[in-house]
Amino acid sequence: MKTMNLKKSLFALIAMAFVAFAANAQEKASPAMTAEGTAGGSKITINYSSPAVKGRTIWGDLVPLGQVWRAGANEATTFTTSKDIKVEGKTLPAGTYSFFIIPGETESTFIFNKVAKQWGAFNYDAKEDALRVSVPSMQTSTMEERLVYEVKPDGFEVRWEYGKAAAKIGS
């Protein structure tokens, strides 16, 4: 009888450990996020994976300056506009695009690429760009632990660590 109870207890302990491990494994390092709002008379949706700083230096180290970055983690970030809009005064037709950034110390390039579904920036092809715009790169005094996008009535911004860049959107 004692052996049977010991086996049941051991089985229950192993089962609880497995459940705890599985639950912990499901907490993603870079969870999928969505930023939505209206700008320029259009519904804007940005889908991205949100990595964390985790004590690392982001700009110029983890994310090299002057190189195309997938603007998130995992699959390339996507940017969807329900209507034609103007981004920094340049026309972007309605549709879904992959969104990349070439970060710089004082200026960054926002890239809207026609190949909406792609893994990271590994197969990025500049010939497929629908639009490129230059935006100021800024430092903030507030630390943003996770990458975040925010759609605002006049555009959208991206923030991570102590860096921030924003684009104006009009109709």
C-alpha positions, -999 to +999 in steps of 0.1 A: +000+000+000+028+024+009+046+016-024+014+024-043+009+058-025+046+066-031+042+059-068+011+081-070+028+109-051+059+106-074+037+106-105+018+136-092+050+155-085+064+147-120+031+158-136+031+191-116+067+198-126+058+191-163+028+215-161+049+242-145+077+237-171+051+238-200+034+270-186+068+287-183+079+277-218+047+293-232+058+327-219+074+340-250+106+361-249+091+383-276+053+382-274+032+391-304+017+426-300-007+448-320-009+486-321-041+500-336-055+534-342-067+560-367-043+584-384-047+603-416-084+592-418-072+555-421-073+526-397-037+517-390-027+483-376+009+474-367+016+437-358+050+430-342+069+408-318+080+428-287+115+418-275+128+430-241+160+449-233+170+425-206+200+446-196+214+447-231+226+478-251+201+479-280+210+507-304+244+503-320+250+469-304+221+444-305+206+465-334+234+478-355+231+514-368+229+519-405+216+484-413+181+472-422+164+459-390+131+439-389+117+464-364+108+437-339+116+401-333+108+369-352+087+376-384+090+411-399+067+437-384+037+444-406+020+478-412-016+479-425-034+509-437-071+507-447-068+537-470-042+555-490-022+578-466+007+602-467+037+592-445+060+622-440+042+638-471+048+607-494+019+585-506+015+550-493-013+531-509-038+511-488-025+476-480-003+455-458+035+460-458+064+446-439+080+474-419+117+478-415+139+505-400+174+516-407+183+531-374+207+560-371+220+583-343+201+614-355+180+601-384+164+568-392+147+554-423+113+538-421+107+513-449+074+499-461+081+468-482+055+451-505+065+416-493+043+416-462+051+381-449+088+374-444+109+361-416+130+389-401+150+408-426+169+378-440+153+380-474+147+417-474+149+431-510+150+469-514+135+465-549+103+456-532+101+488-512+068+507-516+081+537-496+111+549-477+109+580-454+135+597-432+125+605-396+144+620-367+159+596-342+154+608-306+167+599-272+141+597-243+146+600-206+123+571-200+135+535-204+111+513-225+119+477-215+099+462-243+097+474-279+064+493-284+046+509-313+019+535-308-006+548-334-015+584-327-040+607-345-011+624-364+011+593-371+029+565-352+060+560-332+083+532-321+101+532-288+126+509-272+153+513-246+160+550-246+154+554-284+123+567-302+114+576-338+081+588-352+065+594-386+037+619-394+007+605-412-019+626-432-045+619-458 
